[in-house]
């Protein structure tokens, strides 16, 4: 049976997201997953999702039916998730996830798995428990703890009228986590008085974290612990005075990602002072993080108590109700198996005066608590905005315990910023102007702002912070920044000290806008949404005003509706860090966006003579681009130092420049990029004059750059891929990181793979791109040609420098021995009279299109072997007659399905199960076939009969 269509849809939904970023969508690679087929279009004017040949309405959920022999995936749930385009049009996006990890624990000793179900249930007499729809968890705002209260918590959030999703690019979903860190009571160190709150955002394989702490010295080290308590990643905290720690853990391995998603990881933080302190906590998901706009860290006045907690709070959108969730740790000293009920009082205080008090009960097994404080009066809202309200939790009894903390606006390492463009104005236009703003919110409710504008068609007459208009062109002004605006500099700098609690809430929910009115456009020439830019970990000076990018600065000027801004810096290794944000692009413009860095001999000149100093930064989709540029020429570094360099963003409609901005980055890099001399010398073998490269028929053109035949490079879209040019053909393969045997690893910022802690400090230089040689029980094979690890069972064409990939040979990794076995490709016997070689790099000739048989149409796979045809399933290749259990994304290995390769065609079949005639049918975990429950129960009764007889006698 052939691979069904719905399975190919699922594989593409879950595995092909990276193809939609930058130039990778045009990549021809042997590592490509199964391509998505064209789905049927829905009815005209109807929004929804197509999946496996079926159409689903928005917010529909379903279990995907992958067809025979796979059947319905009951443990996978798909959602047609509503998305909003820049113009406000709603469309659907399929999101599938495994829901087995969210199954509730049955309250019986011998739960059973019924046919057609994902979760085990109790056989008889037990009440059916309501199962949380895990796919919709991301749309909830609070955990379902105390169901009656939580239903009230949800009501006021459903009327949010404006939530933007355009920041998240294709395949870039974010998952938020939180942790409460308190003193470790069972450690050999004395328990700490410190309490820390850590917030995490996972995007693809990068985990950004923002940590605040109280009642402890500045930490020196942060360690992430896996499910076994082993250090998985260590972050050295830089010295500083701030109580905020910002960092990024990049390139998490798949097993660690799974542990993170299933809440099996912990985080530890310690100081290096004489009185060493350590705090630790569990990393958990929490739906309240999405709506949180105020927060509090609760500490105890007792020394070394090990107690602490956090409060996540938010205001209702239409009413003055304050919703909050408490996560408490160490408050209940009870470790027995049976839960202990503890009465508590939650108090809202101002200067030690109790304003409101709530009495409730929590248990030792579940100390979290959710509640709503309704109808806050004007004084309470004022104190909330000034950070003067305090929340306290007090236990009742003979020895009461108390923790408390002040409520302030939510803290994070994200940057509150805005790009103003004429395309986003209330009446969209194309002026070529730009506006840029950054904001900083203090604990006392003061908002610092820096604003700059350029390229206006006439004098600016108004600079205001506003709400989204209720009706078209009906503006709602909150604050007027015009008095601080200087026409001579085009800038406004100041503070807004009268933010109300409602305004803080809207600011942190990305619901405010900044508007620039001019003499010719009284309602607004430029406009931008004020929103948080997630922390990236790059050395970009976000505390400073960014570089404005506008069509006004292009030569000749372009009347564009788009604009942007960029942060740029040069580090000690002379690497360039950049972050670019654009706004106002139309849908057509937004399809392809390229950012280039130009070094110009004279400011304002842009001609072919400057081509040697032109570098592509990145190709990107959506509104954001960021990265590090390493191999920069000395000339370009000099232009950066002298202020004669430009960043230019080009689009499909304006390939010679949609917007541009001049950059000045002082640096001491007279001799170019440092620290990678060996790699640069190797690359020099392939360096040619750009004009000569264009004339070479074997040159590859990729990501707006020409590459010489035989050259290798790391693509801009992902540093965990390695690309090579083979006679006009670009081949990119993923980097497989080696398995490290050391107990502690670190992640170098500019590398794909983690390394053992201490390798950075070796006296002998080491190529960080070459994986560690693991001699004992390697999980894969190390191939000297490409100096990479290959997963067991994988097949590839060998790379032999300087000749590149040898297409007439195929290598296979023997996982049991770690040996690489390579053999020559056997070309098939052709029936046509005039065979041709389709690509210069191909090994075997084939029949022309008009002579090809239907089977020959499958020659789109670049890694197809000749002779007996190979098969490709997912990302793996199989020899003819090979057998395997298929691996399906989200589900994993399906041991009840057998697949085999039949001369290039993958066929799969489910294991045949006997027909059962009983009524009570169950399926054991790990078993492919259901079985009768009656026989099992009879066996259990026979085994338990003596015990039952004894019980009957009493």
N, C-alpha and C positions, 0 to 999 in steps of 0.2 A: 504494500500500500504506500503510495507516495506521500510526502510530507504535506499535510493539509494547509489550506490557505490561511486559516485563522491562526495557526501556529506561526506562520511567517509574519503575520501582523503583530502578534505578541512579541516575537523576537525583535522586530523593528521598533516597536513602541518602547521596549526596555533597553535595547542595545544600540540603536542607531542615533541616539540624540547628539553624539559628538559630531556626526556628519553635518549638522546644521550650523556649525560655528565656523565663520571665516571661510577661507579657501578650501577647507577640508572637504566641503561638499563636492568639489571637483576632483578629489583625490582618486587615483587609480591604484589600488593597493591590494596585495594578496591577503591582507588582514581584515578586509571589509566584512562585516556581518551580512546576513541575508538581506537583500534589498527589499524595500517595501514595494508592493504592487499597487497599481492604481485602484483606489477605492471608488465605489459608486457615489456619485454626487447626490446629496439630499435634495428634497424638493425645493424649488426656488423660494427664497425668503425664509426658509426654515433653518434655524441654528441647531447644531447638534454634532455628533461624532459618528464616523464610519469606522467599523472594526470587523474584520473577518467577513466582509460582504454584507454586513447588516448596519442599519442606521439606528442610532440611539439619541433620544432627546437630552437636553441639558439636565444635569444632575441625576440622570438615570444611573443605576448601578446594576451590574450583572456579573455572573461567573462565566468566564470565557469558555466557549465550547470549541476545542481545537480539532474536533472531528475525529474520525476513527484513525488509529486505534487509541488516541489519547483520551478522548471523551471530554466531559465537563470538568474543569479545574475548580473543585469546590473550595479549596483553600486559597484561591486567588480571586480577588474582587476588583473589578474595574469600575471606574467612575468617569462619566462625561463631565469634566470640570469646566465650568464657565470661565472664559477669559474675556478681557476687554481690550480692544485695539486702541490705538492712539486717537482715532476719530470717534470712539465710543461704541463701535460696533461689537456686539457680543458674538463670540464663536466658542466652539467646544474643543477641549483637549483631553485625550484619553490618558488616564493615570491608573495604573494597575499596581497592586501590592499584595504581598502574602499576609493573610490574616490569621495564620495558625498561631503565631506568637501572641496574639491577643485573645486566645481562647481562655475562658474562665476556668479555674480549678474546680472540678466537680467535688461535691461534698459527700463522696462515698469512696469505699476502698477499692472497688473493682469497676471503674468506669468502662464503657464500651463505645466503640465507634460504629455508628449506624451507617448503612449505605446511603450515599447522597449527602453526607454531612462532612464537615471539616473538623469539628470539635467533638471530643468525647463527652458522653453524657452518662448519668446514672441510669441503670437499667429500668427500674420500676419504682413507683411511689415517690420519686423525688420531683419537686416542682421544677418546671422548666425555668431556667434563669434567663433573664433578658440579656441578650448579647449585644455588646456595643458594636456599632457599625464602624469598624476601624478605618475604613477609607474616608469616612466623613469626620474622623477625629481632627483633621487639620482645619476644619471649619468651625469646630467648637471652640469655646473660649475658656472653659473651666472643666476640671475633672468631675465626673459624676459621683461625687461623694456627698451624701445627703441629698437624695434625688429631688425632694420637694424644694429645697433651697436653690439647687442648681437650675431648675426650670425657670425660676424667677430671674436668675442671673442672665439667662440667655435672652430674655424677651427684649431688653432695651438695646441689644446689639444688632438686631436684624434690620434696623432702619438706617444703617450707615449708607449714605448716598454716594460716597465717592471713595473707592479704594482702587489704587492704581496697581496693576500687575506688570507694567511694561518694563520695570527694572530687571525682572528675571528673564533672561534670554532663553532661547530654545534649549531644553535639556538642563536648565539651571534652576532646579527647585531647591528651596532652602528648608532646612529642618532646624528648629530651635530646641536647645536643651538648657537646663539649669542645674546648679548644684549648691548646696549649703555646706560650708566647710566649718567644722568646729574642732575643738581640742580632742586629740586621740586619747581616750581614757585607758586603753589596754596596752599602750606603748611603754617602753622603758623610759621614755622622756616624761617629765611632768606634764600633766594636761595643761593646755594653753587657755588663756582667757580670750584669745582672738576668735573672731567670727569673720568669715569671708563669704561673699556671694559671687558666683561665677556664672556668666551667661555665655552660651556657645551657639554658633550658627554654622551648620554644615552645608557647604555648597560643593557638589560633586565629591571630591576626595580631600577637600581642605576644610579644616575646622578652625574657625576664628573664635577667639575667646576674649572676653572683657571681665576683669576681676577687680572688685573693690574689697577692702578689708578694714577692720576696726579692732582696736585694743590689742594690736601686736605691731612689732617693728616691720620694716619693709622686708618682704621675703626675698630670698636670693635664688630659690630654686622651686620650680613647679614640675611635678612628675605625674604623668598619666599612667594608671595601673590597669592591667587587663584583668580578666575574670579570675586568673590564678594569683593575682597580687604581684605579678612581675611588672617591672617598669617597662612600659612600651614606648614612651617618649619623654624626654626631659627638656625643659625650657629654662635657660639661664636668664633670670630677670635682670635687665639693665638697671644701673643705679639711677636714682632720681628722687624727687621730692613729692611727686604726686601719689595719691592713694589709689590710682587706677593703673592696672597692669593690662597691656594689650599685646596679643601675640597670635600666631597662626601655626597650627600643626598641619603641614602639607603632605599630600600623597599618602593618606592612610591606606594601609593594606586592607584587602577585602575582609579577612577574618576580623580585623579590628573594627571595621565599619559595621559588621554584623553585631559585634559585641556592643558597640555604641548604640545602635538602633534598638537592641533588646535590653538596654539599661543594665549591662553587666560591668561597666567600667567605673572606676573611681578616680578622683583627683586629689593629690596631696600637695601641700605648700608648706615650706619651712624656711626659717630664718638662719642666718649664719652668725648671729651674735653669740656672746658668751653664754647667755641664758637661751639656749636654742629652743625654739618653739615650732610646733608642727600642728597644722589643721588638716582635716581630711573630710571628704564627703562623696556621696554617690551621684553620678551624672544621670539625670532623668529627663524624659520628655515632659512637657507640660503645656496644655492648651492655653493657659492663661497668658503665656508669653506673647501671644499674638496681639492681645488687646491691652497689655500692660502699658500704662503711661506714668504711673507713680510707683515708687518702691520704698522699702524700708529694710534696714538690716537691724535685727533685734539682738542685743547683747545683754549680758548679766553683769551686775556690779560685783559679784563674788569673784575672787581670784581663782584661776585655774579650775573653773567650774565645768568646762566642757559643754556648756549649754549655749544655744543660739537658735536663730531662725531668720526667715525672710518673709516679708509681706509683699505681694504683688497686687497693685490696686489700679482701678480705672473708673472713670466717670461714665454714667449713662450718656448716650448721645443727646437725648432730649430732656432728661430730668436730672436734678441735682442729687442723684443717688450714687454713693461710693461703694463699688463692689470690691471685695478683697479676698485673697486666698492666703492662708498662713501655712508655711512649711516649717515645722518645728523639729529640733534635734537635741537630744540629751536632756529634755525637760522632764521626762518620765524615766525614773531609775527602776526599770522592771524588765527582767530578762526571762521570765518564765514563759512556757509555751502558751498557757491560757492568757488571753488578753485581759488587761486591767482597765477598768473604766475610771477615768480621772476627770472630776469637775474643774472647769477653768472659768476665768473671767477675762474677757477681751475689752480693753478700755481705750477710748479715744480721749487724749488729754491735751491741755494747753497750759504750759507753765505749771505742771503738776496738779492742775485742777481737772477733775474727771468731767468731761462733757457728755459722754455716752458710755454705756456699759452693756455688754452682752454676756449672759451666762450660758454655758454649753458644756457638753461632755465630749471628751476625746478618749481614744483607746491607746494603749501602749503599742499595739500593732499598726495603728493608723492614726498618727497624731496630726494629720493635716486638717484644716478647718476652713470653711467658706461661709461668707455671710454678706449681707447688704446693709449699709447704713443709709436709710432713706431720708430724703428731703433735708440735705445740709442747708443751713441758713447762710446768710451773706457773710457773717463773721467767720463761720467755720470754713467757708470757701476761701475767704481772704487769708486766713492762717494757713490753709492748705497750700495756697499759691506761694506763700513766703517761706515754706519749709518749717513752720513753727508748730505743726500738729505732731503729736507723738502717739504711737500705738504701743500698747503694753499687753502682755499675756501673763496672768497670775494664776498659779494653781491654788486650789483650796484644800485645807487640811491643817494638821498640826504644824508642819514645817513648810509653809508656802514658798514657792520659788517664783521668780519674776524675771522676765526679759523684756526689753523695750527698745525703741528706736524712733528717730524722727523720719517723717514722710517727706520725700523730695521728688522732684521730677526724675523719671527713669534715667539712669546713667549707663553709658556704653562708650565704646571706642569709636563708634560710627561718627561721621561728620554730617552735620546738618547744613545743607547747601542748596543752591538753586541756580539753574541756567535759564536766563530769560531770552526768548527769541520772538521775532515777529510772527513766525508761523504758529505760535501758541497764544497769540493775542486774542482778546475776545472777538475782534474782527480780524481774522488772519490776514497777513500781508507778507510781502517779500521786500525787506528794506536793506538787508545785509548788516543790520546792527546786532549788538550783543549786550547782554547784561549778565553779571556774575555776582553771587553773594555767598558768604559763609556766616554761620551763626554759632554762638556758644551759650548754652543755657546753664545758669548757676543755680546752686541749691536754694538761694533766696528768691528765685523767680525772675531774676534779671536776665535779659537776653541781650548779649553783645552782638553787634552786626557790623560787617564790612561789605559794602556794595560798590561796584564799578560798572559803568556803562560806556559804550563807544559805538561810533558809526550811526548815530541818530540822524534822522532827516531834518530835524529842527531842535531848538532848545528844549531841554527837559523842564516840565512845569509841575510834575508830580511824581513822587516816589512813595508808594504805599504798600502796606501789608494788608491782605484782604482775605475774605472768605470766598468760597465758590459761589458765584452769583445764583440767586434763587430763580431768576428769570433772565432771559437773554439780555445782555448789556446792562443789567441792573446790578451794579457793583455794591459790595458790602465792605466798607473800609473799616479796618480795626485800628490801624496805627499809621500815622503820617510821618515818614522819614524825610520829607522835603526840606525842613529847616537845616538838616545836617548835610544836605547835598551841596557840593561845590562844582559850579559850572567849569571852572578852570581846570580841575583835575578829573572831573567826571566821576567823583567818588563821594560816598557818604559813610561815615564811621561814627558809631555812637552806641548807646544802650537804651533799651526799652525796659524801664523799671516797674511798669504797672501791669505786667501780665496777670490776667485772671487765671484761676484754676482751669476754667473752660478753655482758655487760649492755649495753656500749656498742653492740655490733653489733645487739642486739635493739632498743635505743632508736632507732637510726637506721633500722631497718627497720619502725618503727611497730608493734612487737610487745609493747609494755609497756602497762599499764593503771594507773590510780589509783583507789582505792576509799575510800569514806567509810562507816564503820560507825557506827550510832547505838544508843542504849539500846534502842529499839524494833525496830531492824533490825540485829542483830548481824553478819549476813553482809554487809551493805552496803545502804545506802539510796540512795547515789549512786555512779555508776561512769562512767568515761570512758576512751577510748583515747588514749594519748599519741602524737601524730603531728605531722609537720612541716606547717606552713602556708606554701605557696609565697609568695615575695616578690612584692609587687604594685606597688611603686613609689609607693604613696600615702604621704602625710605622716601616717601613723598611729603613735602612740607605742607600738610593740610591746614596747619594753623595760620598759614599765610594766604593772601588772596591768590587764586590761581591765575594762569595766563589766559586772557580772553581769546577766543577763536571766532572769527567772523568773516563773512564774505567781503566786508568792507576792507579787510587787510589783504585780500588776494590781489595779485597783479595780473591783468587789470581787475578792478573791483567787480564782485558778483552780487547781484541783488537777490540774495537767498533768504528764504524764510527760516533757515536753520542757523544755529549758533552753538557754541560750546565753550568749555574751558578745560584747562589741563594743569596738573601739577607735575613738575619735572625736577629731578635732582641727580647729582653725580656722586657715587659713594667713593670710598677709599680705594677700591679696586678699579676705579674709573669706569664703572658700569652705570648706565643711564636707567633710572627708575622713572616710569611715567604712568599717569592715570588720566584718561580722557573721558569726558562726559559731553554728550551732544543732545540737543533738543530741537524740536521744530521740524524734523525731517518728515516729509510725506512718505506714504507707504512705498511709493515707487523708488524714492531716493534711498529708503532704508534697506533695500534688498542687499546692496553691496556697499560697504563703507571701508575705505582704506585710509590709514593714517601714515603720513610720511614725515620724515625729519630731513630738513634741508639745511645745508651749510652754504651760505652765499658770500661771495667776495664783497658784494656791495648790497646794502639794505635796499630792498624793493626790486632788485633784478631777479628775474626767474627765466632763464633760457637754457638751452641745451648744454651750455658750457659748465653749468653747475651739476650736471648729471653724475659726475664722479663723486660728489659729496652728498648724494641723495640716498637715504636709507629708508626702507619700509619698516615701520614700527610693527604694524599688525593689520590684518584684515578682520573685520568684526561685524556682527549683527547687533541690532538693538541700539542701546544708547550709551554703552560703556565699553571701554577697552583699557587694559592695564598690562604691564609686563616689565621686563628688564632687557635692555639692549646691551650686549657685552662687547663684541668685537667692533669697537668704534675707531675710525681712523683718527690719526693725529690732527688732520686738518679740521675735521668736524668738531673735535674737542676744543680746538682753538676758537672756532666760530662760536661755540657755546660760551666759552670764557669771555669772548669779546662782545657778546650780545648781537652777533650777526647771523644767528641761526633762527629757523622758523619751524614750527609744526604746522603741517597742512593736512586737512581731511578732505578726501575726494570721494565723490559718489558716482553712481551710474550716469546721472544727468550732467554732472560737472566733473569729468575725469581729470581736468587740469586744476581743480581746486574748488571745493564748496565753501571752505572756511580756512582761515590761517591765522596764526599768532606768532609774534616774535618772542623768542626766549633768550634769557641771559642767565647762565648758570656758571658763576666763577668756579674754577677748578685748577688743580696743579698737576695736570696730566700731560706734561710736555712730550712724554714718550709713549703715549697711547695707553690702551688697556693693559692692566698688570695682572699677574698671577696665573696666566694660562699660556705661557710661552710655548710649551711643547705642542699643545693643540694648535696654536697659531702657525707653528712651523710646518705641521702636517698639512694644514689647510692651504699653505702657500704653494703646495704642489699643484693646486688646481686654480690658483688665482690668475685671472686673465683680465685684460682690459675689457670693460663692459661692451665697448663697440665691437671688439673682436668676438666676444661671446655671442653677440646677436647674429654674427655672420656664420658661426659654426653650426652646421646642420645637426650635430649631435647634442646641442645645448638644450637644457630643460628650462622651461619658464614656469615658476611656481611662486605663489604669494608675491607677485609683482617683481620678482627677481630672476635673473638668469643664473643658472648653475652649470658649471662645466661637466662634461661627461666623466663619470667615475668619482665625482666629488660626493661627500657625505656631509650632512648638517642636521641640526635639531630644528624642527619647524617652529614657527612662532606660535601656532595655535595650541601646542602641547609639548612641553619639554620631555614628556615620557614617551615620545616617538622618535625614531631615527629614520631619516630619509636619505635616499641616494638617487643620483641621476645616471640612468643607463640608456644612452642613445635616444634622447627625447622622451624617455619614459621615467616618471617619478614613482619610486616604490618606497612606501613608508611602513615600517613595522613597529609595533609597540615594544618598549623596553621591558624586559622581564627582570625584575629585581631578584638578586640572590637571597637565599635563606641564610640569615645571620645566626651564628651560634652564641654570640655574646649576650650577656644579660641586660645590657643597657644600650639603647640606640639613640642617635640624634639624627635630625633631618637638616642637611646643609641647604641653605636658602636657594642656591642656584643649581641644585642637582635634583634628579628624579628619584633616586633610590636612597633610603636611609643607610647610614654607616654605623659601625661600632663606635661608641664614645671613646675618645682618645686618639682616633686615627687622624683627626685634624692637627694633632700636636706632634706627629711623628717627625723625626729629623729628616728622613728620606722623603722626597716628593713622591706623591702617588696620584695617578690619574683617577679622579673620583668617578669618571664615567665608566671605568672598567669595573665590573662587579667583583666582589671578593671571591677568591677561590675556596670553595667548600669541598674538602676532600672526603670527609666522612658522611656517608649516607646522603648524598646531594639529592634535593628534590628537583631534578631536572638535569640538563646537560649543558656543559660549558663548551662553546665552540670557539676555537682560536681565531677563525677567520673574521667573524664580526664582533668577537669579544663580548658575547652576550650569553645569558642563561636562556635556555629554551625549555618550556614546560614538557613534562613526560608525554609521549605520544604525538607531539606536534611534528609537522613536516614543513620544510622550508627549502628554498634555493640557497645554496651556500654563498656567502660573501667573501671574496678573496681580493684584498687590496693588491695592486691598484686597479684590477680589472673589473671590480664590482661584483654584481650578482651573476652567478653562473647558471643560466637557465636550463642547461643541458644536464644538470645533476640535481638530485633531490636527496636531502638529508633527513633522517628521522631520529628522534631522541628516544632511546630505549630506557624507559623510566626505571626498570628494575635494576639495571647495572650502571646507569648514568653514561653509557657509551653513545657516541654519535655514529650512525651507520649511513654512509652516502653511497648512492649508486647512480649509474648513468641512465638518463631517460631513454626509453625505447620508443622511437617514433612509430606511429601506426602506419599500416599499409593503406595508401590512398588509391581511390578508384578513378580519380579524375586524371585527365591527360596533362594539365598545366597547373600543378600545385604552386602555391605562392607562400612566402613568409610574411604574415600579416604585419608584424612589427620587427624592426631590425634586431631587437633583443630576444625575440622568440627563438626557441631551439628548433622546433619542428615546423615543417611546412604544412599547409592545409589547403583544401580545395577552395576555390573562389566562391563567393556568395551564391552565384547561379548554379554551381555544381554541388553545393553542400546538401547533405541529408538533414532531415529534421533533427536528428541527434546531434549533428554538428553545430546546431545553433546554440548549444550550451557552452561554446568556447569563450564565453565572456569572462570566465574565471582565469586570471593571469597565472594562478598557481596550479592549473590543471596539468596532471601528468599524462604522458602518452603511453602507448601500449594499452594494457588493461586500464580502463578509465578509473580515476580516483573519484571519491565522493567528498563533498563538503557539507557539513551539518553545523550550523551556528558558525563558530570561529575555528573549528577543527576540520582536518582533512583525514580521510581514511582510505586505506588501500582496498583494492577489489577483494571482495569476500570477507572483509573485516566485519565483526559483530560488536555492538556496543549498546549500552543503555543511554538513551538521549538525556541531555542536560537542558532543562527549560528554565529561562530566567524567572526569578521569584520563587519557583517551585523547587529547583535543584534537580538532582539525578532521579530519573523515573525508572526504578528497578523492575517494574512490572511491564515495561515496554522493551522489546528487543528490536534494534534496527540493524540493517546490514547493507553493505555496498554491493550493488549488482551492476557492474560495468558502467559506473558513473551515475547510477540512479539510486538514491537513498530510498529504502523501503523499510517500513516499520509495522510491527504487529504486537498487539497486546497478548499477554499470556492467557491461554485458554483455561477457564475455570469450570468446574463441574456444575451441573444444574442442581440446585438445592430445592427440596420439597418441603422443608420445615417452614414454620411461620416466624420464629424468633431467629433472625439473622444478624450476625455481628461481624466486624472485621477487626482483627488484632493489628496493633501497630507494627509496621514492617512486613505485614502479610499482603500478598497480592490478591488473594481470593477471599471472599466472605465465607463464613462457616456457620453451621447451625449452633445456636446458643444452647439448645436443649441438651445435647450430649455433654457439653461442658458443665452445665449446671448439675447433671446427674453425677458426673465425676466429682464435682465439688461436694455434693451431698454425701457421697460415699466416703470422701476423705474426712468430712466434718461430722459424720454420724456418731462416733463415740462421744464427742464433746456435747452434741445435742442431747444424747440420751442422758448424760450426767446432769444436764441442766433441767431436764424434764422431771427428774426425781425430786428436786428441791421444791 
